[in-house]
Amino acid sequence: MVRGIVPRQPAKTGRQEGARSKRSPDRTAGPRPGWPGQRPGPTRAKVSKQTAPRTKSTRASKGYDPLAPERIAEILKRLDQLYPEVTCALTHEDAWQLLVATILSAQSTDVNVNRVTPELFRKYPTVADFAALTPEQLEPDIRSTGFFRNKSKSVVGAAKRIVSEFGGQVPDDMAQLLTLPGVARKTANVVLGTWFKKADGIVVDTHVTRIARRLELTKNTDAPKIEQDLMKVIPRDKWILFAHQLIWHGRKLCIARRPKCVDCALENICHAGDKTWSTVEIHKHAKL
Ligand code: SF4
């Protein structure tokens, strides 16, 4: 760094000094570019009245219902505009490959898994090839995805069961998928939704958990309860896409530490307790 130049720090109030002029267009001028269909921004007077300093947490306004159908519809509409056709980022050509990739993605990244799987499926092209392995034989091939011993046991165990119980075909049924070693509802939902296009539930991973809590769609922290909460308020025909949209949003903007709220199309309907920039009041509890 050039001596004497001190990097700018975020304002302690949570408002990013100069954000309006440098990072974000003037809200008084109407919708931001990249916010398709967004309603015109608040007036300058309203901005200052509505703005709640991040450090001064406030309770939800009386009568505010985060699960109100109109609010849910608005969230879905904006997600559709932002991420109209997103899908699973794990590279796969069939249900078995997607199942393996999803098992390997636990505590890893999709990019990391996608580096490993092409060679893995070239080496072992069929479920039967995996079923013929011992977990120890598979370990070196998936080592870089982390937790490779447990993952080897799960993949080989799932392959053996698919061959012995399901005729070598990945079942397209939640109850049957859950009998496979290493497969819980998240993995089953990924396979059912992405490959079989069956909406039996909603994928709840770390991104979905974080954003569902920030948007006050759930107060729970464990995945099965979060899934149940989301299934109650999200229309069934949106379950598959909604999860993919939250996952993409979590990667691009609503990241775990210092979410990029100033660039977020959901900003004026999000009251997350850990927002980095806000034109609406903050609800302290709405975070992980
Ligand atoms: S406003 Fe911030 S916390 Fe809320 S959804 Fe957008 S990025 Fe996430």
Boltz pocket constraint, residues with backbone or C-beta under 6 A from the ligand:
constraints:
  - pocket:
      binder: B
      contacts: [[A, 211], [A, 214], [A, 253], [A, 254], [A, 255], [A, 259], [A, 260], [A, 261], [A, 262], [A, 264], [A, 265], [A, 266], [A, 267], [A, 268], [A, 270], [A, 271], [A, 272], [A, 274], [A, 275], [A, 276], [A, 277]]
      max_distance: 6.0
